[in-house]
Amino acid sequence: MHNFQELIIWKKAMDIVEDIYRLSSKFPKEEIYGLTSQIRRSAVSIPSNIAEGAGRNTDGEFKNFLGIASGSSNELFSQLILSQRLGLIPEIELKPILDNLIEVQKINYSLIKKFTR
């Protein structure tokens, strides 16, 4: 069992969620049940799955939840790119979030590899 609140990956993922909520609050109201909701759910899923996996009994279970977090981070990445392509997010606001997301993905990949050995 790991203390998720001490994990750098969880802290960085939580920062991303905050950024996503601020950014998506600027989306048009007609997107409230579309991209706004979907982006927020996939962003929240990342630290949530890290926390849930950290609370499990084995490293194998933790690895499984890290895999789910990885899928959510790829989903979020795609949704953010789509939002930019649709003109909902300017590149200048998107780049720092994507940079942070890539960093979380790299840490996640390293953790998954660690638990694969």
N, CA, C and O atoms as CSV, one atom per row, in Angstrom:
chain,resi,resn,atom,element,x,y,z
A,1,MET,N,N,0.852,-1.176,0.000
A,1,MET,CA,C,0.000,0.000,0.000
A,1,MET,C,C,0.898,1.239,0.000
A,1,MET,O,O,1.891,1.296,0.725
A,2,HIS,N,N,0.543,2.216,-0.810
A,2,HIS,CA,C,1.314,3.454,-0.968
A,2,HIS,C,C,0.458,4.626,-0.500
A,2,HIS,O,O,-0.766,4.603,-0.630
A,3,ASN,N,N,1.102,5.635,0.037
A,3,ASN,CA,C,0.390,6.855,0.417
A,3,ASN,C,C,0.291,7.732,-0.832
A,3,ASN,O,O,1.252,8.409,-1.196
A,4,PHE,N,N,-0.860,7.719,-1.478
A,4,PHE,CA,C,-1.012,8.428,-2.751
A,4,PHE,C,C,-0.735,9.918,-2.645
A,4,PHE,O,O,-0.278,10.529,-3.611
A,5,GLN,N,N,-1.004,10.513,-1.487
A,5,GLN,CA,C,-0.813,11.956,-1.337
A,5,GLN,C,C,0.656,12.363,-1.372
A,5,GLN,O,O,0.977,13.537,-1.554
A,6,GLU,N,N,1.535,11.400,-1.201
A,6,GLU,CA,C,2.971,11.669,-1.270
A,6,GLU,C,C,3.549,11.414,-2.661
A,6,GLU,O,O,4.703,11.755,-2.923
A,7,LEU,N,N,2.766,10.824,-3.543
A,7,LEU,CA,C,3.259,10.484,-4.874
A,7,LEU,C,C,3.298,11.723,-5.780
A,7,LEU,O,O,2.303,12.433,-5.925
A,8,ILE,N,N,4.449,11.961,-6.375
A,8,ILE,CA,C,4.621,13.102,-7.278
A,8,ILE,C,C,3.630,13.016,-8.442
A,8,ILE,O,O,3.057,14.026,-8.851
A,9,ILE,N,N,3.436,11.827,-8.963
A,9,ILE,CA,C,2.518,11.661,-10.097
A,9,ILE,C,C,1.104,12.085,-9.723
A,9,ILE,O,O,0.411,12.711,-10.525
A,10,TRP,N,N,0.673,11.749,-8.514
A,10,TRP,CA,C,-0.675,12.130,-8.079
A,10,TRP,C,C,-0.779,13.650,-7.943
A,10,TRP,O,O,-1.771,14.247,-8.362
A,11,LYS,N,N,0.243,14.272,-7.357
A,11,LYS,CA,C,0.241,15.735,-7.189
A,11,LYS,C,C,0.189,16.437,-8.537
A,11,LYS,O,O,-0.568,17.391,-8.716
A,12,LYS,N,N,0.992,15.966,-9.485
A,12,LYS,CA,C,1.007,16.587,-10.815
A,12,LYS,C,C,-0.321,16.360,-11.549
A,12,LYS,O,O,-0.806,17.241,-12.260
A,13,ALA,N,N,-0.894,15.182,-11.370
A,13,ALA,CA,C,-2.189,14.896,-11.993
A,13,ALA,C,C,-3.282,15.792,-11.413
A,13,ALA,O,O,-4.171,16.244,-12.135
A,14,MET,N,N,-3.213,16.043,-10.113
A,14,MET,CA,C,-4.177,16.951,-9.479
A,14,MET,C,C,-4.019,18.373,-10.021
A,14,MET,O,O,-5.013,19.076,-10.208
A,15,ASP,N,N,-2.794,18.798,-10.270
A,15,ASP,CA,C,-2.558,20.118,-10.869
A,15,ASP,C,C,-3.213,20.205,-12.246
A,15,ASP,O,O,-3.793,21.229,-12.606
A,16,ILE,N,N,-3.113,19.130,-12.999
A,16,ILE,CA,C,-3.729,19.096,-14.328
A,16,ILE,C,C,-5.244,19.233,-14.211
A,16,ILE,O,O,-5.865,19.958,-14.988
A,17,VAL,N,N,-5.834,18.548,-13.253
A,17,VAL,CA,C,-7.295,18.640,-13.072
A,17,VAL,C,C,-7.701,20.084,-12.790
A,17,VAL,O,O,-8.670,20.583,-13.362
A,18,GLU,N,N,-6.966,20.747,-11.916
A,18,GLU,CA,C,-7.277,22.159,-11.636
A,18,GLU,C,C,-7.205,22.992,-12.908
A,18,GLU,O,O,-8.092,23.801,-13.177
A,19,ASP,N,N,-6.140,22.793,-13.696
A,19,ASP,CA,C,-5.986,23.537,-14.950
A,19,ASP,C,C,-7.132,23.242,-15.915
A,19,ASP,O,O,-7.636,24.142,-16.587
A,20,ILE,N,N,-7.537,21.980,-15.977
A,20,ILE,CA,C,-8.620,21.586,-16.886
A,20,ILE,C,C,-9.939,22.250,-16.481
A,20,ILE,O,O,-10.689,22.715,-17.339
A,21,TYR,N,N,-10.220,22.294,-15.190
A,21,TYR,CA,C,-11.464,22.925,-14.743
A,21,TYR,C,C,-11.460,24.420,-15.078
A,21,TYR,O,O,-12.471,24.964,-15.522
A,22,ARG,N,N,-10.332,25.070,-14.864
A,22,ARG,CA,C,-10.255,26.501,-15.205
A,22,ARG,C,C,-10.422,26.717,-16.706
A,22,ARG,O,O,-11.167,27.595,-17.140
A,23,LEU,N,N,-9.721,25.908,-17.484
A,23,LEU,CA,C,-9.757,26.050,-18.931
A,23,LEU,C,C,-11.141,25.735,-19.499
A,23,LEU,O,O,-11.659,26.480,-20.330
A,24,SER,N,N,-11.731,24.640,-19.053
A,24,SER,CA,C,-13.018,24.223,-19.616
A,24,SER,C,C,-14.175,25.114,-19.163
A,24,SER,O,O,-15.245,25.097,-19.771
A,25,SER,N,N,-13.969,25.878,-18.117
A,25,SER,CA,C,-15.027,26.807,-17.696
A,25,SER,C,C,-15.247,27.909,-18.731
A,25,SER,O,O,-16.262,28.605,-18.696
A,26,LYS,N,N,-14.303,28.066,-19.643
A,26,LYS,CA,C,-14.408,29.073,-20.711
A,26,LYS,C,C,-15.073,28.515,-21.968
A,26,LYS,O,O,-15.335,29.263,-22.910
A,27,PHE,N,N,-15.350,27.205,-21.993
A,27,PHE,CA,C,-15.975,26.590,-23.162
A,27,PHE,C,C,-17.402,27.122,-23.310
A,27,PHE,O,O,-18.011,27.547,-22.328
A,28,PRO,N,N,-17.930,27.098,-24.524
A,28,PRO,CA,C,-19.319,27.531,-24.734
A,28,PRO,C,C,-20.293,26.664,-23.922
A,28,PRO,O,O,-20.046,25.482,-23.682
A,29,LYS,N,N,-21.377,27.270,-23.517
A,29,LYS,CA,C,-22.376,26.574,-22.697
A,29,LYS,C,C,-22.945,25.338,-23.391
A,29,LYS,O,O,-23.326,24.376,-22.725
A,30,GLU,N,N,-23.005,25.357,-24.714
A,30,GLU,CA,C,-23.550,24.192,-25.420
A,30,GLU,C,C,-22.632,22.970,-25.330
A,30,GLU,O,O,-23.030,21.868,-25.709
A,31,GLU,N,N,-21.423,23.155,-24.838
A,31,GLU,CA,C,-20.480,22.042,-24.647
A,31,GLU,C,C,-20.537,21.460,-23.238
A,31,GLU,O,O,-19.778,20.541,-22.928
A,32,ILE,N,N,-21.413,21.968,-22.383
A,32,ILE,CA,C,-21.458,21.532,-20.986
A,32,ILE,C,C,-21.652,20.020,-20.867
A,32,ILE,O,O,-21.083,19.401,-19.968
A,33,TYR,N,N,-22.443,19.414,-21.753
A,33,TYR,CA,C,-22.673,17.975,-21.711
A,33,TYR,C,C,-21.831,17.241,-22.749
A,33,TYR,O,O,-21.929,16.021,-22.886
A,34,GLY,N,N,-21.014,17.977,-23.469
A,34,GLY,CA,C,-20.145,17.388,-24.486
A,34,GLY,C,C,-18.705,17.381,-24.025
A,34,GLY,O,O,-18.342,16.693,-23.071
A,35,LEU,N,N,-17.894,18.156,-24.714
A,35,LEU,CA,C,-16.456,18.157,-24.414
A,35,LEU,C,C,-16.131,18.615,-22.997
A,35,LEU,O,O,-15.213,18.078,-22.377
A,36,THR,N,N,-16.851,19.580,-22.479
A,36,THR,CA,C,-16.563,20.051,-21.117
A,36,THR,C,C,-16.668,18.899,-20.131
A,36,THR,O,O,-15.755,18.669,-19.338
A,37,SER,N,N,-17.759,18.189,-20.178
A,37,SER,CA,C,-17.982,17.071,-19.269
A,37,SER,C,C,-16.967,15.952,-19.508
A,37,SER,O,O,-16.411,15.403,-18.557
A,38,GLN,N,N,-16.731,15.621,-20.758
A,38,GLN,CA,C,-15.830,14.522,-21.092
A,38,GLN,C,C,-14.391,14.829,-20.680
A,38,GLN,O,O,-13.701,13.967,-20.135
A,39,ILE,N,N,-13.945,16.042,-20.937
A,39,ILE,CA,C,-12.577,16.440,-20.575
A,39,ILE,C,C,-12.402,16.416,-19.061
A,39,ILE,O,O,-11.385,15.946,-18.552
A,40,ARG,N,N,-13.381,16.915,-18.362
A,40,ARG,CA,C,-13.287,16.925,-16.900
A,40,ARG,C,C,-13.274,15.511,-16.334
A,40,ARG,O,O,-12.511,15.216,-15.415
A,41,ARG,N,N,-14.115,14.638,-16.878
A,41,ARG,CA,C,-14.157,13.256,-16.377
A,41,ARG,C,C,-12.844,12.534,-16.625
A,41,ARG,O,O,-12.344,11.838,-15.741
A,42,SER,N,N,-12.279,12.689,-17.816
A,42,SER,CA,C,-11.030,11.988,-18.090
A,42,SER,C,C,-9.883,12.573,-17.266
A,42,SER,O,O,-8.990,11.835,-16.850
A,43,ALA,N,N,-9.892,13.886,-17.025
A,43,ALA,CA,C,-8.850,14.505,-16.190
A,43,ALA,C,C,-8.947,14.003,-14.753
A,43,ALA,O,O,-7.935,13.643,-14.152
A,44,VAL,N,N,-10.155,13.978,-14.202
A,44,VAL,CA,C,-10.363,13.525,-12.822
A,44,VAL,C,C,-10.001,12.045,-12.679
A,44,VAL,O,O,-9.540,11.613,-11.623
A,45,SER,N,N,-10.208,11.287,-13.727
A,45,SER,CA,C,-9.928,9.852,-13.695
A,45,SER,C,C,-8.450,9.551,-13.454
A,45,SER,O,O,-8.119,8.524,-12.862
A,46,ILE,N,N,-7.569,10.427,-13.902
A,46,ILE,CA,C,-6.133,10.146,-13.781
A,46,ILE,C,C,-5.702,10.077,-12.312
A,46,ILE,O,O,-5.236,9.024,-11.877
A,47,PRO,N,N,-5.838,11.163,-11.526
A,47,PRO,CA,C,-5.415,11.049,-10.126
A,47,PRO,C,C,-6.299,10.106,-9.317
A,47,PRO,O,O,-5.839,9.512,-8.342
A,48,SER,N,N,-7.557,9.965,-9.710
A,48,SER,CA,C,-8.457,9.065,-8.988
A,48,SER,C,C,-7.984,7.619,-9.084
A,48,SER,O,O,-7.975,6.897,-8.087
A,49,ASN,N,N,-7.594,7.200,-10.277
A,49,ASN,CA,C,-7.116,5.828,-10.447
A,49,ASN,C,C,-5.752,5.614,-9.811
A,49,ASN,O,O,-5.466,4.525,-9.313
A,50,ILE,N,N,-4.916,6.629,-9.819
A,50,ILE,CA,C,-3.630,6.534,-9.122
A,50,ILE,C,C,-3.880,6.338,-7.624
A,50,ILE,O,O,-3.254,5.489,-6.990
A,51,ALA,N,N,-4.789,7.123,-7.073
A,51,ALA,CA,C,-5.107,7.021,-5.644
A,51,ALA,C,C,-5.728,5.666,-5.325
A,51,ALA,O,O,-5.363,5.038,-4.331
A,52,GLU,N,N,-6.659,5.208,-6.156
A,52,GLU,CA,C,-7.297,3.927,-5.883
A,52,GLU,C,C,-6.282,2.789,-5.956
A,52,GLU,O,O,-6.277,1.899,-5.105
A,53,GLY,N,N,-5.435,2.821,-6.961
A,53,GLY,CA,C,-4.415,1.781,-7.095
A,53,GLY,C,C,-3.427,1.787,-5.944
A,53,GLY,O,O,-2.992,0.730,-5.485
A,54,ALA,N,N,-3.070,2.979,-5.476
A,54,ALA,CA,C,-2.128,3.090,-4.355
A,54,ALA,C,C,-2.697,2.468,-3.091
A,54,ALA,O,O,-1.947,2.008,-2.230
A,55,GLY,N,N,-4.001,2.452,-2.977
A,55,GLY,CA,C,-4.646,1.907,-1.795
A,55,GLY,C,C,-4.900,0.410,-1.870
A,55,GLY,O,O,-5.419,-0.176,-0.920
A,56,ARG,N,N,-4.547,-0.210,-2.970
A,56,ARG,CA,C,-4.757,-1.648,-3.121
A,56,ARG,C,C,-3.671,-2.433,-2.386
A,56,ARG,O,O,-2.693,-1.863,-1.903
A,57,ASN,N,N,-3.860,-3.730,-2.313
A,57,ASN,CA,C,-2.997,-4.576,-1.487
A,57,ASN,C,C,-1.691,-4.996,-2.149
A,57,ASN,O,O,-0.721,-5.302,-1.456
A,58,THR,N,N,-1.652,-5.016,-3.476
A,58,THR,CA,C,-0.440,-5.502,-4.137
A,58,THR,C,C,0.031,-4.509,-5.195
A,58,THR,O,O,-0.731,-3.675,-5.683
A,59,ASP,N,N,1.314,-4.629,-5.531
A,59,ASP,CA,C,1.864,-3.799,-6.601
A,59,ASP,C,C,1.217,-4.130,-7.941
A,59,ASP,O,O,1.087,-3.259,-8.801
A,60,GLY,N,N,0.811,-5.389,-8.122
A,60,GLY,CA,C,0.125,-5.779,-9.353
A,60,GLY,C,C,-1.198,-5.057,-9.522
A,60,GLY,O,O,-1.549,-4.629,-10.622
A,61,GLU,N,N,-1.932,-4.924,-8.423
A,61,GLU,CA,C,-3.195,-4.175,-8.478
A,61,GLU,C,C,-2.925,-2.699,-8.753
A,61,GLU,O,O,-3.638,-2.064,-9.530
A,62,PHE,N,N,-1.889,-2.156,-8.108
A,62,PHE,CA,C,-1.513,-0.762,-8.341
A,62,PHE,C,C,-1.178,-0.561,-9.818
A,62,PHE,O,O,-1.607,0.415,-10.435
A,63,LYS,N,N,-0.407,-1.491,-10.376
A,63,LYS,CA,C,-0.031,-1.417,-11.787
A,63,LYS,C,C,-1.272,-1.383,-12.684
A,63,LYS,O,O,-1.316,-0.633,-13.659
A,64,ASN,N,N,-2.267,-2.187,-12.354
A,64,ASN,CA,C,-3.498,-2.222,-13.136
A,64,ASN,C,C,-4.180,-0.848,-13.152
A,64,ASN,O,O,-4.638,-0.391,-14.200
A,65,PHE,N,N,-4.244,-0.198,-11.997
A,65,PHE,CA,C,-4.878,1.121,-11.941
A,65,PHE,C,C,-4.024,2.187,-12.621
A,65,PHE,O,O,-4.558,3.156,-13.159
A,66,LEU,N,N,-2.703,2.016,-12.600
A,66,LEU,CA,C,-1.835,2.927,-13.354
A,66,LEU,C,C,-2.116,2.787,-14.847
A,66,LEU,O,O,-2.058,3.765,-15.592
A,67,GLY,N,N,-2.421,1.561,-15.277
A,67,GLY,CA,C,-2.792,1.349,-16.676
A,67,GLY,C,C,-4.082,2.068,-17.041
A,67,GLY,O,O,-4.199,2.635,-18.128
A,68,ILE,N,N,-5.031,2.043,-16.145
A,68,ILE,CA,C,-6.289,2.768,-16.373
A,68,ILE,C,C,-6.020,4.271,-16.429
A,68,ILE,O,O,-6.571,4.972,-17.278
A,69,ALA,N,N,-5.173,4.765,-15.524
A,69,ALA,CA,C,-4.800,6.189,-15.523
A,69,ALA,C,C,-4.109,6.556,-16.833
A,69,ALA,O,O,-4.303,7.651,-17.361
A,70,SER,N,N,-3.310,5.640,-17.346
A,70,SER,CA,C,-2.628,5.873,-18.626
A,70,SER,C,C,-3.644,6.034,-19.753
A,70,SER,O,O,-3.522,6.932,-20.587
A,71,GLY,N,N,-4.638,5.163,-19.770
A,71,GLY,CA,C,-5.685,5.279,-20.782
A,71,GLY,C,C,-6.432,6.594,-20.671
A,71,GLY,O,O,-6.746,7.221,-21.683
A,72,SER,N,N,-6.717,7.014,-19.451
A,72,SER,CA,C,-7.425,8.284,-19.238
A,72,SER,C,C,-6.575,9.467,-19.684
A,72,SER,O,O,-7.098,10.446,-20.215
A,73,SER,N,N,-5.265,9.377,-19.469
A,73,SER,CA,C,-4.397,10.489,-19.887
A,73,SER,C,C,-4.341,10.589,-21.410
A,73,SER,O,O,-4.290,11.691,-21.955
A,74,ASN,N,N,-4.349,9.443,-22.102
A,74,ASN,CA,C,-4.386,9.477,-23.565
A,74,ASN,C,C,-5.726,10.007,-24.069
A,74,ASN,O,O,-5.785,10.748,-25.050
A,75,GLU,N,N,-6.785,9.622,-23.390
A,75,GLU,CA,C,-8.115,10.133,-23.732
A,75,GLU,C,C,-8.149,11.652,-23.569
A,75,GLU,O,O,-8.629,12.366,-24.449
A,76,LEU,N,N,-7.638,12.139,-22.440
A,76,LEU,CA,C,-7.611,13.581,-22.194
A,76,LEU,C,C,-6.770,14.299,-23.245
A,76,LEU,O,O,-7.162,15.351,-23.748
A,77,PHE,N,N,-5.627,13.731,-23.571
A,77,PHE,CA,C,-4.752,14.336,-24.575
A,77,PHE,C,C,-5.514,14.518,-25.894
A,77,PHE,O,O,-5.476,15.589,-26.500
A,78,SER,N,N,-6.200,13.468,-26.323
A,78,SER,CA,C,-6.964,13.529,-27.578
A,78,SER,C,C,-8.072,14.569,-27.516
A,78,SER,O,O,-8.289,15.308,-28.476
A,79,GLN,N,N,-8.771,14.626,-26.395
A,79,GLN,CA,C,-9.858,15.590,-26.236
A,79,GLN,C,C,-9.334,17.027,-26.243
A,79,GLN,O,O,-9.987,17.925,-26.775
A,80,LEU,N,N,-8.179,17.239,-25.664
A,80,LEU,CA,C,-7.592,18.582,-25.660
A,80,LEU,C,C,-7.175,19.006,-27.066
A,80,LEU,O,O,-7.389,20.150,-27.465
A,81,ILE,N,N,-6.580,18.081,-27.811
A,81,ILE,CA,C,-6.210,18.391,-29.200
A,81,ILE,C,C,-7.460,18.698,-30.025
A,81,ILE,O,O,-7.466,19.638,-30.820
A,82,LEU,N,N,-8.507,17.914,-29.838
A,82,LEU,CA,C,-9.763,18.173,-30.542
A,82,LEU,C,C,-10.312,19.547,-30.174
A,82,LEU,O,O,-10.775,20.290,-31.040
A,83,SER,N,N,-10.259,19.875,-28.902
A,83,SER,CA,C,-10.762,21.181,-28.453
A,83,SER,C,C,-9.989,22.321,-29.100
A,83,SER,O,O,-10.564,23.353,-29.446
A,84,GLN,N,N,-8.698,22.132,-29.259
A,84,GLN,CA,C,-7.909,23.164,-29.939
A,84,GLN,C,C,-8.297,23.234,-31.413
A,84,GLN,O,O,-8.454,24.323,-31.967
A,85,ARG,N,N,-8.449,22.077,-32.045
A,85,ARG,CA,C,-8.807,22.047,-33.468
A,85,ARG,C,C,-10.166,22.694,-33.717
A,85,ARG,O,O,-10.407,23.255,-34.786
A,86,LEU,N,N,-11.054,22.613,-32.721
A,86,LEU,CA,C,-12.377,23.232,-32.841
A,86,LEU,C,C,-12.374,24.710,-32.450
A,86,LEU,O,O,-13.406,25.378,-32.512
A,87,GLY,N,N,-11.218,25.208,-32.050
A,87,GLY,CA,C,-11.102,26.617,-31.686
A,87,GLY,C,C,-11.560,26.941,-30.275
A,87,GLY,O,O,-11.810,28.104,-29.957
A,88,LEU,N,N,-11.674,25.926,-29.421
A,88,LEU,CA,C,-12.124,26.155,-28.047
A,88,LEU,C,C,-10.971,26.503,-27.102
A,88,LEU,O,O,-11.174,27.134,-26.064
A,89,ILE,N,N,-9.767,26.087,-27.472
A,89,ILE,CA,C,-8.592,26.331,-26.628
A,89,ILE,C,C,-7.481,26.941,-27.489
A,89,ILE,O,O,-7.079,26.346,-28.489
A,90,PRO,N,N,-6.987,28.111,-27.111
A,90,PRO,CA,C,-5.844,28.659,-27.836
A,90,PRO,C,C,-4.566,27.879,-27.496
A,90,PRO,O,O,-4.394,27.415,-26.369
A,91,GLU,N,N,-3.693,27.745,-28.466
A,91,GLU,CA,C,-2.459,26.968,-28.284
A,91,GLU,C,C,-1.637,27.447,-27.095
A,91,GLU,O,O,-1.030,26.640,-26.391
A,92,ILE,N,N,-1.616,28.741,-26.874
A,92,ILE,CA,C,-0.819,29.291,-25.773
A,92,ILE,C,C,-1.302,28.797,-24.404
A,92,ILE,O,O,-0.508,28.681,-23.471
A,93,GLU,N,N,-2.590,28.510,-24.285
A,93,GLU,CA,C,-3.137,27.973,-23.035
A,93,GLU,C,C,-3.023,26.450,-22.984
A,93,GLU,O,O,-2.936,25.859,-21.907
A,94,LEU,N,N,-3.024,25.833,-24.144
A,94,LEU,CA,C,-2.993,24.380,-24.200
A,94,LEU,C,C,-1.606,23.803,-23.955
A,94,LEU,O,O,-1.474,22.776,-23.289
A,95,LYS,N,N,-0.585,24.439,-24.477
A,95,LYS,CA,C,0.772,23.880,-24.420
A,95,LYS,C,C,1.247,23.536,-23.016
A,95,LYS,O,O,1.754,22.432,-22.820
A,96,PRO,N,N,1.114,24.423,-22.020
A,96,PRO,CA,C,1.593,24.044,-20.682
A,96,PRO,C,C,0.841,22.849,-20.086
A,96,PRO,O,O,1.422,22.049,-19.353
A,97,ILE,N,N,-0.435,22.735,-20.401
A,97,ILE,CA,C,-1.214,21.602,-19.893
A,97,ILE,C,C,-0.739,20.313,-20.559
A,97,ILE,O,O,-0.562,19.293,-19.893
A,98,LEU,N,N,-0.534,20.363,-21.876
A,98,LEU,CA,C,-0.041,19.176,-22.575
A,98,LEU,C,C,1.346,18.788,-22.090
A,98,LEU,O,O,1.644,17.603,-21.945
A,99,ASP,N,N,2.198,19.778,-21.838
A,99,ASP,CA,C,3.541,19.492,-21.309
A,99,ASP,C,C,3.453,18.770,-19.965
A,99,ASP,O,O,4.176,17.803,-19.725
A,100,ASN,N,N,2.574,19.240,-19.099
A,100,ASN,CA,C,2.382,18.596,-17.794
A,100,ASN,C,C,1.796,17.197,-17.951
A,100,ASN,O,O,2.180,16.269,-17.240
A,101,LEU,N,N,0.873,17.058,-18.880
A,101,LEU,CA,C,0.260,15.757,-19.121
A,101,LEU,C,C,1.297,14.758,-19.638
A,101,LEU,O,O,1.299,13.597,-19.231
A,102,ILE,N,N,2.162,15.201,-20.519
A,102,ILE,CA,C,3.234,14.336,-21.027
A,102,ILE,C,C,4.157,13.913,-19.886
A,102,ILE,O,O,4.588,12.761,-19.829
A,103,GLU,N,N,4.456,14.827,-18.992
A,103,GLU,CA,C,5.295,14.496,-17.842
A,103,GLU,C,C,4.626,13.423,-16.967
A,103,GLU,O,O,5.282,12.476,-16.533
A,104,VAL,N,N,3.335,13.575,-16.715
A,104,VAL,CA,C,2.594,12.574,-15.944
A,104,VAL,C,C,2.617,11.233,-16.684
A,104,VAL,O,O,2.782,10.188,-16.056
A,105,GLN,N,N,2.455,11.253,-17.987
A,105,GLN,CA,C,2.479,10.012,-18.765
A,105,GLN,C,C,3.839,9.317,-18.656
A,105,GLN,O,O,3.910,8.093,-18.552
A,106,LYS,N,N,4.904,10.099,-18.682
A,106,LYS,CA,C,6.246,9.514,-18.562
A,106,LYS,C,C,6.461,8.889,-17.184
A,106,LYS,O,O,6.996,7.786,-17.072
A,107,ILE,N,N,6.047,9.592,-16.150
A,107,ILE,CA,C,6.180,9.050,-14.791
A,107,ILE,C,C,5.347,7.774,-14.662
A,107,ILE,O,O,5.792,6.779,-14.091
A,108,ASN,N,N,4.144,7.824,-15.199
A,108,ASN,CA,C,3.251,6.670,-15.143
A,108,ASN,C,C,3.878,5.473,-15.856
A,108,ASN,O,O,3.867,4.357,-15.336
A,109,TYR,N,N,4.411,5.705,-17.019
A,109,TYR,CA,C,5.058,4.638,-17.782
A,109,TYR,C,C,6.211,4.027,-16.976
A,109,TYR,O,O,6.375,2.807,-16.945
A,110,SER,N,N,6.999,4.875,-16.332
A,110,SER,CA,C,8.116,4.391,-15.503
A,110,SER,C,C,7.626,3.545,-14.336
A,110,SER,O,O,8.216,2.511,-14.022
A,111,LEU,N,N,6.545,3.985,-13.692
A,111,LEU,CA,C,5.993,3.211,-12.590
A,111,LEU,C,C,5.462,1.856,-13.065
A,111,LEU,O,O,5.672,0.835,-12.409
A,112,ILE,N,N,4.782,1.855,-14.192
A,112,ILE,CA,C,4.267,0.601,-14.734
A,112,ILE,C,C,5.426,-0.356,-15.019
A,112,ILE,O,O,5.354,-1.543,-14.699
A,113,LYS,N,N,6.487,0.167,-15.620
A,113,LYS,CA,C,7.666,-0.663,-15.893
A,113,LYS,C,C,8.269,-1.205,-14.605
A,113,LYS,O,O,8.688,-2.361,-14.546
A,114,LYS,N,N,8.313,-0.367,-13.576
A,114,LYS,CA,C,8.875,-0.775,-12.281
A,114,LYS,C,C,8.098,-1.968,-11.719
A,114,LYS,O,O,8.692,-2.913,-11.199
A,115,PHE,N,N,6.787,-1.921,-11.824
A,115,PHE,CA,C,5.954,-2.985,-11.265
A,115,PHE,C,C,5.835,-4.190,-12.195
A,115,PHE,O,O,5.244,-5.203,-11.821
A,116,THR,N,N,6.390,-4.090,-13.401
A,116,THR,CA,C,6.372,-5.183,-14.349
A,116,THR,C,C,7.521,-6.164,-14.067
A,116,THR,O,O,7.425,-7.351,-14.380
A,117,ARG,N,N,8.576,-5.665,-13.491
A,117,ARG,CA,C,9.775,-6.492,-13.213
A,117,ARG,C,C,9.512,-7.540,-12.197
A,117,ARG,O,O,10.410,-8.310,-11.857
